[in-house]
Amino acid sequence: MEYIDDVTALEALYGAPGAPSLRKVVHRLTPLYRQWIMASRLCVLSTVGPEGVDGSPRGDDGPVVLELDERRLIVPDWRGNNRLDSLRNIVRDPRVALMFFVPGSNNVVRVNGMGRVTADDGLRRQFEKGGKRPATVIVVEIAEIYSQCARALMRAGIWTSEDESGALPTIGQLLSEASEGEEGGAQYDSEWAARAAKTMW
């Protein structure tokens, strides 16, 4: 098998990008990109660090991020399993990418930029729910915003498919397999919903 390791050879296979794919890029929150991002309750945060890359889903029951100003977004980091993969990466390498999804839309809006982690109480307070605040907030300085071609989600039929998860292994089963039976299992699965409900925010 031969691999392509030359950008010129790669571009020769695909040809020049279309004008709309280049002209859709902006460098701040415009009114319509703002409307789109604020409608999103789910995004994927991608980071890079010395140990490699990380992609982490971030979700909320309202906007998944808030606007600090037209060039900065803030992302809450609600408490979870304390692995801190994304945060460790950002502290050591500030490059971040966000992909915003809205149910029913095959389009995705992407933000690339630089992130910083803060425990600033004023920013944490903006996300307060039921007296709880995120442990930290990621401040993302926007380098570029653009929409992603809809073809990937159209091919997947992600919003029109039936629930296909019934035959998948549970998290308890996956954890048991990975830990050779030391963690997880049926009890983990049976207790998960109640545990998650207490630690959602």
N, C-alpha and C positions, 0 to 999 in steps of 0.2 A: 504494500500500500504506500502511495506517495502522499505526503502532506504538503499543503500550500504554506510556505513560510515567507512569501514575498508579497507585499501589498499591491504592487503593480500587477502581478499575476492574478491576484484575487479580484481586483477591480476589472481586469480584462474579462473575467468570467461573467460578471454581472452588468457591466456597462455603467453609464453615468446615472447618478440619482436624478429623479424628476424634480423640477423646480418647486412644486408644493412641499416636498419633503424637506427642503432646505429653508423655504420662506416661512414655514410654520413656527420656527424657533424664535422665542422672545427671551428677554433677560430680566424680566420682572413680572410681577403679577398684573396682567391686564384684566379688564373687567370680565371678559368671558372665561379666561383661564381661571380666574378667581372663583367665578360661579361654579365651574366644573369641580375644582378641587374641594370647595366647601360642601359640595353635595356628596363627597366620598366618605364612607364610613370604614373603608378598608384600603390599606396600602401595603406595599412590600418595601421595606427598608433594606438597601444593600450597602455593605461596607467592606473595607479591605484592611487587613492588618498583617503583622509578621507571621501569624500562623495560617493565613490564607484569607478566603472571602467568607462572607456571611450574608444570607438573605433571610429576613425576619418579617413575618406578617405583623401588622399593627392594626388593631381594630377598635372601634368605639361605637357608642349608641347614637352619637351625633357626628359632627365633623371630626375626622381622625386627626386633623391638624388644625391649628389656628394661624391667622396672619398676625405677625408682629408689625410688619410694614410691607410695602410692595416688593421689597427685596429679601425678606426673611420670613420663614415659617417656623412655628414651634410645634414639636412633636412630644407628647407626654410619654414617659417610660413608666408604665404601671408595674407594680411588683409582680414578679413571676417566679421562675425557678432559680433566680440569682446566678445563672451562668454568665450573664453580662457580655455575651459574645459581641454584640453590636457596639455596646458602649466601650468595651476595651479597645475595639478597633478604632473607634472615632477618637478616643483620647490619644492614640498613637499615630493615626493617619486620618485626617479630617475628611477625606473624600467620601461622599455619600450619594446615593441615588434613590429616588422614591418613585414607585409606580402606583397610581391611584385608580381604583376600580369603583364603578357604580353599578349596582345590580340592574340587569336588563340592557346595558350599553355594551356593545362590542368594542368600543373605543377605550383606550387607556391614556391617561395623561402622565407624562414623566417629568420629573424635576431632578436635575443634577446640580450638585453644589458642594459646599463645605459645611461640616457640622461641628458644633461645640456642645459639650455637656455641661449643664449648670443645675445647681440645687436652689437657684434663686426662688425665694418664697413667693414673690409677686407673680412670677410666671407659673409656678406650680398651682397657685390659687386659681388661676384662670380655668383650670381643668377640674376643680373640686367637685366631687360627687358624694353626697351623703356624708359630708364631713371628712372624706378621704381625699388625699392629694397624691399625684404621682411622686415617686421617689426623686426623680430628676426630670429635666426637660432637655430635649435636643433642639438647639437653635440651628436652623439650616439657612445658610446664606446662599441665595439662588444664583447659580451661574447660567442656567438655561432651563426653559420650560418648553415642552412640545408634546403634541399628540402622537400616539402610536397608531400605526396602521391597524385596522380592525380585523384583518384576515385571520390572525391566530385564534382569536376568540370565536370568530365565525366558523372556522374549521372544527374547533372543539365543541361547538354547540353548548357552551357551558351554561347558558341561562335557560336553555330550552330542554335540556336532558332530564330524564327521570333520575331519581336518587340512585346512584350506582355504588353506594358505599356499603350496602348490606353484607356483601361477601368478603369485605376487607378485614384483615386482622385488626383487633382492637389495640389501643395504646398499651394496655396492660400486657397483652400478648407480645407486642414488639419489645417492651421493656424487659419482660421475662426472658425472651430469647437473647437479647443483647447482654443481660447480666447473668446469664446461665442460671436463671431461676432465683437469684438473690433479691430481685425487686420485681414489682408488677404483679401480673396474674389477675385472676378473677376478682379478688378483693379490691385491688387497685381500681379496676373498672367500676365496680359497684359503688365505691365511695367517691368517685371522681366528681359527679355532678354536684353533690352537696359541698364538697371541698371547694370546687370552682365558684359556686354561688357565694361563698363566704369571702373569697379573695378576688372577686372580679375587679374591684377597684381598691 
